[in-house]
Amino acid sequence: MFHEPRIPPNTGNAIRTAAATGCELHLVEPLGFDLSEPKLKRAGLDYHDLASVTVHPDLDTAFAAVPGARVFAFTAHAATFHTDIDYRDGDALLFGPEPTGLVPEVLAHPRITDLVRIPMLAGRRSLNLSNAAAVAAYEVWRQRGFTGAVRGS
């Protein structure tokens, strides 16, 4: 779930990740771009038809689309690593806009289950949004046994 994303190629890359992993990508408006922008389409290449992408007018509507889901908000201000969570089917991962991340009001939302972070070396501000989402999505998928993945022959 991307809250108010700003940079088209990041969302395009996330569309590719969603297609490759079977995740659903929820985008919360306002978006900093039009979904038909060439930069977004180029980053997503031909994966748009293979990904589940839903745009929501606000965060509460997005949360309503994942009823009962645990919601993990990614922030550099958390103590818990994303790998410390025992993920379950249906969990939702929430990422903030570039370059600010999630604002305190969103981090305090009652639907947030826990705040988590991706480990980094000291003095680094953050990962690129699409990279962070990919790291997190693949950790969840790994824990779920890479369900549906194709193995080489």
C-alpha positions, 0 to 999 in steps of 0.5 A, spaced: 500 500 500 503 506 497 500 512 501 500 518 496 506 516 492 509 522 488 514 519 483 511 515 477 517 510 476 517 508 483 510 506 482 511 503 475 517 498 479 512 496 484 507 494 479 512 489 476 513 487 483 506 486 484 505 482 478 512 478 479 509 476 487 502 476 486 501 481 491 496 487 490 498 494 490 493 499 493 495 506 491 492 512 496 490 518 493 492 524 491 497 521 487 503 525 484 502 523 477 497 520 472 497 513 472 497 513 464 504 517 464 509 514 460 514 514 465 510 509 469 508 505 464 515 504 462 517 502 469 512 497 469 513 495 462 508 490 460 506 488 467 500 492 468 495 487 465 498 482 470 498 486 476 492 487 481 492 495 482 487 499 486 486 506 487 483 509 493 481 516 494 483 516 502 487 511 507 480 509 510 477 507 504 484 503 502 484 500 509 476 498 508 479 494 502 483 490 507 478 488 512 481 484 518 488 485 515 494 487 520 497 493 517 505 494 518 507 501 517 514 502 514 518 508 517 525 509 519 523 511 526 521 504 528 525 499 532 522 493 529 525 490 523 521 488 518 524 481 518 522 480 526 514 479 524 511 473 523 507 475 517 500 471 515 496 471 509 492 478 508 497 482 512 498 489 509 504 493 508 504 501 508 509 505 505 509 513 505 510 518 499 517 520 497 521 523 500 517 524 506 515 518 508 509 517 513 506 522 517 505 522 524 498 522 523 498 516 519 503 512 523 498 513 529 492 511 525 488 505 529 488 500 523 496 500 524 498 494 527 506 495 528 511 500 525 517 496 522 523 498 519 528 495 514 535 495 517 540 500 514 547 502 516 547 508 520 547 515 517 542 513 511 536 516 511 532 511 507 531 506 501 528 508 494 520 507 495 520 501 490 526 498 493 523 498 500 517 495 497 520 489 494 525 488 500 518 487 504 514 484 499 519 478 498 520 477 505 513 476 506 513 471 500 519 468 503 516 466 509 509 464 506 514 459 502 514 463 495 507 460 494 506 459 486 513 461 485 516 457 479 522 453 480 528 452 474 528 446 471 
